[in-house]
Amino acid sequence: MPLTDLLTLGVGEAARPITAVVVGVGADLDTLMRATSACLAAVTALGTAAGARLLSGGGRRAALAATGFTLLVLAACGPYLLIPVAIGALALLQKLRGRPRTWVAR
């Protein structure tokens, strides 16, 4: 099975417990969409900031502008910003604990 298929299956399987928690606490669609938007904005901000660091000239200026605008959107997420922060903290904790990956790329 190709690696992309395994990753797709992994993301799908990871979404199940998240969905169960969201349904279990009685979150509505609005809450779920706001949490998803906060995660998307956080990833986009990190990506555009990385682009600003890697690019030069006009590309760097465009990436800096995109980073600034994305940070404004991220600031509008309010308390939902804690969700991507918590996900990042859990990922960092797992990395620091030295847990092995659940899949092997070959």
Stockholm file with secondary structure:
# STOCKHOLM 1.0

chainA/1-106         MPLTDLLTLGVGEAARPITAVVVGVGADLDTLMRATSACLAAVTALGTAAGARLLSGGGRRAALAATGFTLLVLAACGPYLLIPVAIGALALLQKLRGRPRTWVAR
#=GR chainA/1-106 SS CCHHHHHHHHHHHHHHHHHHHHHHTTCCHHHHHHHHHHHHHHHHHHHHHHHHHHCCTHHHHHHHHHHHHHHHHHHTTGGGGHHHHHHHHHHHHHHHHTCCCSSCCC
#=GC SS_cons         CCHHHHHHHHHHHHHHHHHHHHHHTTCCHHHHHHHHHHHHHHHHHHHHHHHHHHCCTHHHHHHHHHHHHHHHHHHTTGGGGHHHHHHHHHHHHHHHHTCCCSSCCC
//
